[in-house]
Amino acid sequence: MRDALDATPYDALLLLSFGGPEGPDDVVPFLENVTRGRGIPKERLKEVGQHYFLFGGVSPINDQNRALLDALRKDFAEHGMDLPIYWGNRNWAPYLTDTLREMVADGHRRVLVLATSAYASYSGCRQYRENLAESLAALEAEGLELPRVDKLRHYFNHPGFVEPMVDGVIQSLAELPEDVRDGAHIAFSTHSIPTASADTSGPAEGHGEGGAYVAQHLEVSRLIADAVRERTGVDHPWQLVYQSRSGAPHVPWLEPDICDHLEERHASGVPAVVIAPIGFVSDHMEVLYDLDTEAKAKAEELGLPMRRSATVGDDPRFAAAVRDLVVERAAVERGQEVTPCALGALGASHNVCPVGCCPARAPKPAAAGVDSPYA
């Protein structure tokens, strides 16, 4: 982590997240926001919303973002970095446009964005940038002075993101019965996306089978598995698996699904599994339902001992990593030489998304990239 804590030229940080309902009456309106433009009937949305209704209609993501905000503000204050932090969501209050309007009213003109997605993909990066462009267009239509908005690079291989997950896997292994612990396999889980989206994730020169999305997740899986081996002395077999698939059945998505994987592992005689949700910053609904509910039920049905390790959440090391990323990007903007902090062979991601990075099927303006209309 860096010692110099100069955030200049930035005057504010924006935590940008997905958002989630905070009560039963919010569920369908929230899903309408998520699926806007797709013409999905309200009755179908009520069916989809059953995952949320199982938890009282409340997604944990907003509270988890509040906890991360507290951790970031605490870390920044303790290290003397005077940078106000705001929070806006794509699909629920506090809405991104409202937050940007508030930031403009407070006098901020150089905004740095932290998205709660660590990897390259359309839904994990480009779509957030499109949302930023939409919000800036709305403020422009209101006659407001627009801030310049930049986005922090992908942080999947920053030690402050990886190391808490290493600890989580080791703790989960320790919680398994001793007679199955050393033989346990690790299932590194992330959100499944259409294979076409995966293949075009990241910069255009890296497009191909799985693209940056799969490559980055495989890198994190290796980093964690290697660290676990070094610290425990046991080489646990592992595999990257997927969860939370949605969409039309005829469209190919990344596989194997976590529940199918558990069945296969059990059939092959594996004595236990640790599921590590590396694709998620916090324990939001996809983790609570797809892993802690569905995958847990599948493991119990199979009689397969299973533990699910923790996500990064508001771990102080992650808050320190965000501070490090802010200082790094600020130094780049000031024209200084910077050595980015990154583990593994892939190195640090780009600071500015190039043209053709994580393209959408229907191109839209996107902020914080080479092709941004709001440079």
N, C-alpha and C positions, 0 to 999 in steps of 0.2 A: 504494500500500500504506500502511496506517495505521502511525503511530508508537507510539500507545498500545497496550500489549500486555497488557491486563487481561482475563483469561478468566473472571473472576468473573461469574456464580455457578457456572460449570462447573468440575468438578474432574477430568474425564477426557474424552478423545476416543476414539471407537471407529471404527476403519476397518472398514466392513462391505462384504463382497464376495461373489462368486458361489461361489468355490472350484473346485477341479479335482483330478483324480487325479494322483498322484505316482509311479505305477508301474503295470505291466500288470494286477496283481491288483486295483488300485483302480478300474479303468475301469467295469466292470459295476455294482459297488456304488454308485459315484458316480452313474451314470446312473439307477439305481433311486431314489436320493435326488431327483434332478432331476425324475423323472417319477412320483413317488409319488402314488398315488391314481388313476392312469390305467389300471392293469391291463395295461401293455405287457409281453408275454412276454420272458423273459430272452434267448431266441434273437434276438429283434428288437433288443434292446439291444446284443447282441454285434455285430450288423450296423452299428448306429449308431456303436458304439465304434471302428469301423475308422479313423476320423479320428485318434483318439488313438493307436491302435496303430501308425500310420505314424510317430509321433514317440516310440516307445518306451513308450507308455502314459502319458506325462507331459504334463500341461498346463502351459504356462509361467506361468499366472496366479498361482500361489502364490509362485513366486520373484519375480515382478514386484511382488506386494504386499509381499513382504519388502523389496525395494529401495525401494518408496515409503515404507514405515515408516521405513527408515533415513534417507531424505531428509527426511521430516517431523521426525523426532527431531533431526536435525542442524540443520535450520532453526530449530526452536523453541529449541534450546539456544543457538544463536548469537545469537538475538534476545532471550534472557532470558525466554522464556515457559515457565514451569514447569507444564506440563500433560502428565501421563502419557498415552501412546497405546497402545491395545490393538487387537487384530485378531480379528475373528470372521467366519466364512463361513456362507452359507446351506446349502451342499450338501456340504461336506467339512471335515475338520479344518484349523484349529481351528474347531469349531462355535460358532455364535452363542450358544446357551444356555450352553455351558461358559464362554465368555468373559465373558458377563454375570454368571454365578455367581462367577467369579474377581474381577470388578470389585467386586461387592457385598462379597465377603470382604475385599477390600483397602480397604473403607470409602468407596467412591465412591457418591454419591447424586444428582449432577447430571451426566448423561452427554450429550455432544454426538456425533452420528453423522455420519460422512462416508461416503456410499455411492459405490461406484466406478461410478456412472452419472450422467452430466451432464445428462440430459434428462428431461422428463416423459413417463411412460407407465406402464401397469400393471406390466409386468415390470421397469421401471427405477426405479420409486418405490413405488407402492402395495404391490407384493408384498414389498418389503423392509420396509415398515411392518407388513404382516401378520406377517412372520417375527418382527419385534421384539415384537409383541403375543403371539404364541405362546410366545416365550421368556420374556417377563415372566409369562405365565400359569403356565408351568412352575415358575418361581422362587416365585411366590405359593403354588402348591400345596405347595411344600417348606417353607413358612413363613418365607421370607426377606423381609427388608425391601427393598422394591422401590425402585430408583432412578427419578428422573424422567428420561425420555429424550426429547431433541429431535433433529431432523434438520437438517443444513445445507441451505440452499436449493440449487436447481439452479444449476450454475456454468458452463453451456455458453457464456455470453457474458462470462465474467470474462477480463480480458486475460491472466492467468497461465495460462489454459487455451488461449486462442486463439493467442497469439503463438508458442508453440513449434510449433504446427501450421503457421503461416505460414512459419517457418524451414524446416520439413520439406518443404513444397511447393516452395519456392525451391531447396532443395538437390537435390530430385529432378528439377526442371526442368534444373538445371545438369548433371546426370548424363546427360541425353539427348544423342544425337548433335546437333551444332550445326546441321545442316541441317534438322532436324525440330523443334528446340526451340521456336522462336517460334510455330509452328503447333499446338503441343500443346494438347489439351483436358484439363480437370481433371474427374475423376469423384469427387465427394464421396460417400463410401460410409458407410452405416450399416446396422444390423440391420433387416431387414424384419420387420414385425409385421402381424397381421391388420388389414385396413382398418377393421374395426369398433372395434378397440382404439385405433388411431390417431385415429379420429374423436371418441372420448370421452376423449382424453388431455388432461391439464391441467384447470383449473377449469371448471365446467359452463357458464359464460357464454361460453367460448371453444370449446365443442364444435361440430363441423362437419367438413367435408371435411379430413382430415389432422390436425385438432386441433392442440394445442400441439406434439406430437411432430414433425410435418412443419414447422410454422412455425419452431420453434427450430433445426432442422437447416438449413433454408433461410437463416435469419439467419446462422448460423455460416459457411455456404458463401459468402454474400455478403461477410461480413467478411474472410474469408481471400482471396477472389478480388480484392477491392478493395485489400487490403494488398499482394498480389503485384503487381498492376498499378502501384501507387505506387512500389514498390521496384525493379521490373525495367523499367518502361516499356512492358510488353507486356500487352495485354488478352486474356487466355486465356479462350475460351468454357468454360462449365462446366455441370454438371448434377448434381442429387442423385440417387443410385442406391442400390440396396439389395442385400443379400446375406444368406446364412445362413437362408434360408427353411426352415421345417419345418412339419409338420402336414398335414392332409387337403388333397388337390389341389383339392377343390371349394370350399374356403374362400378368399375373396379376400384376398390379401396385397399390401402395398405393392410397386410395381414402378416402373421396370424393374430386373430382376436385372443385376448387374454384368457377367456373361458375355454376356447378350443385348445389353447396352449396348456392350460392346467390339465385337461383331459389327456392330452398327448404325453405330458410329463409323467402323469400318474400311470398311464399304460406302459410306459417304458421303464417303470420301476423306481423313479425318483422318489426319495423318502420325504422331501419337504421342499417348499418354495418360499422365497422372499420376493414380494412384489415391490419394486422401487419405482414410484411414479415420477420419473425424471423429466417428463414433458410439462410438468405443472409447477408453477411457482408456489401455490398454496393449496390447501385441502378444500377446494371448492366442489361444486356438485358432481362433476365428472369423477372425482376421487371418491366422494362419499357414496355415490350410488353405484357406479360401474365397478369399483374395487371393493369398498367396504360393505356393499350389499350384494351385488350380483356375483362377483368373483369369490367373495367369502362363502356365499351359499354354495357355489359350485365346488369349492374345496371341501366344504363340510360334507356335501353329497358324495364326494369321492373318497372321503376319509383321508385327505391329504393335508398334513400340517402346513399351515400357511400364515405368514405374517406380512403386514404391509408397512413399509418404512415411511418415515415422515418426509414431507416436502420441506422446502427451504423456509417458506413463510416469513416471519419477522426475525429470523435468526440475526444476531448482531453482526455476524460475519458477512451476511448478505447486505445489510445496511452499509457496512464499511466498504463493500465492493461497489455499491452505487456511488458512494462518495468518491472512490478512486476513479470510477468511470467519468464522473462529472469533471474532476480535476484534469484527467487525461484529455477529454474532449475540449475543455476550455483552453488548455495549453496548445492544442492543435490549431484552434481558431486564432490564437495569438501568434501563430507562425513558429512555435517552438518545436524543437526536436523531442519526440516522445517515444519511449519504448513501451508499447502496450503490454498489459499484464494478461497472459493467457497460458493455459496449460495445454499439453498435447501437441500433436503434429499439425493441426489445421491452422494454428496461429489466430491472431485477432481478426475479427470481421471488419469489413469496410465501415467507415464512419458515415458515408453518404451513399445511399442506394443508387446503383447505376441504372441506366436505361435497360429495360428488359428483365429487371430483377423481380422475381415472383409475380409474373403478369396475371392479370385477371382475364376472364373470358370476354368480358365487355369492358374495354379500357375506360378508366375514369381518371380525372386529375388526382394527383397524389402529392402531398406536401413532403418536405424533408428528404428530397431526392434530387438527382441531377436534373430530372425532367419536371421539377416542381414549378407551378405557375406562381409560387410565392417565395421566390429565392431571396 
